[in-house]
Amino acid sequence: MRATRKKRAPFMNPKRWTALSLVILLAVIAGLGMWYNTIFKGIWSDEAKAKQQAIEAAALTEVDSTEKYVWDESVWVVEGKTEDGQEQYVWLRENGTETVRAADAVSKQQIHDTFLQNKPDAHIKHIRPGIVSGQRVWEVFYSRSEGGEQKYSYDFYNFENGTFINTLKLPAEHLAQ
């Protein structure tokens, strides 16, 4: 004799699988968000301290950019405006603070134009202010293709007058044929 009782529906039906999948997905996203915040909390804290230090040192009312620059030494470079609208660059070094009005320096655009006049085939990756060998500089990081190789280099220009200082060439990277 056969049983006439109906089989019970499975516990994990499609709706429950969907709900479980969403809960797991949200838990993974929340975990990644917490991990991201944990990783960058120190950097964001240091950046906030650098901004505040620059505001106090140079009487800035507005901060346009804050960037950590590492070469011979680690420095924070803060670009901002004073109450009278003058643009300032502030270098926060371990041994003190240096402030330069943008009007007393060569602009980023002037460095860009001068660089491309000398190396029109180069592809600029970035131009940023920094300190090399104790001297305020504009750093130009760029690439050039020479003989099937992509070559990366740094050019350094004096921050105040724009004179070329030197070039640092990195080892070549072969392009895929």
Secondary structure by P-SEA (a helix, b strand, c coil): cccccccccccccaaaaaaaaaaaaaaaaaaaaaaaaaaaaaaaaaaaaaaaaaaaacccccccbbbbbbccbbbbbbbbccccbbbbbbbbcccbbbbbbccccccaaaaaaaaaaacccccccbbbbbbcccbbbbbbbbccccccccccbbbbccccccccccccccbbbbccc
